Amino acid sequence: MALYEVTYELRGETASEMIEAGSPVEAARIFTEQHAEAGAVVLCVVRQ
């Protein structure tokens, strides 16, 4: 498992969140599942 910084856009604002995952794709999936109701869009995933 590694730590990934997921940068996302939500309601016109850009922010980031740290997610622990096995791959960048998994980190994006986890983030999307956690924020599905909010409608956040993943812009970038970077391993830390």
N, C-alpha and C positions, 0 to 999 in steps of 0.2 A: 504494500500500500504506500502511496505517495500523497503529498499534499499538492493540490492544484488551486490556482487562483482563477475563479470563474468571473469574467467581466460580463456584465449584462446591462440591458436597457429596460427601464420600467417607468412608464408614464413620462417619457421624454427625458428622463435623467439616467446617467450612467453611474454604475457602482460596481463593486466586486465583493466576492465572498470566498472564503477558503473552504474547500471540500476535500476530504480524504477519500481517495479512490484508487483503483488498480490501473486505470488508464484515463487519458483525457476524455475519451468518449463516455466512459462510465461516470466521470465527474459531471459532465454536461447532462447526462441522463438523470443522475441523482438530483442535481440542481433543478432541472425542469420538473421533475416529479414533486419536489418540495414547494415549488412556486407556481404550479399549474393554474391555480385559481387567480393569481395576480396577473398573469399574462406576460411575465418577464421573458425577454428574448436574449439568448446567450450570444454574445459577440465574439468572445475569445476565451480559450482555456490555456493556461500556462503552468507548467510544472515548477514548483518552488524548490 
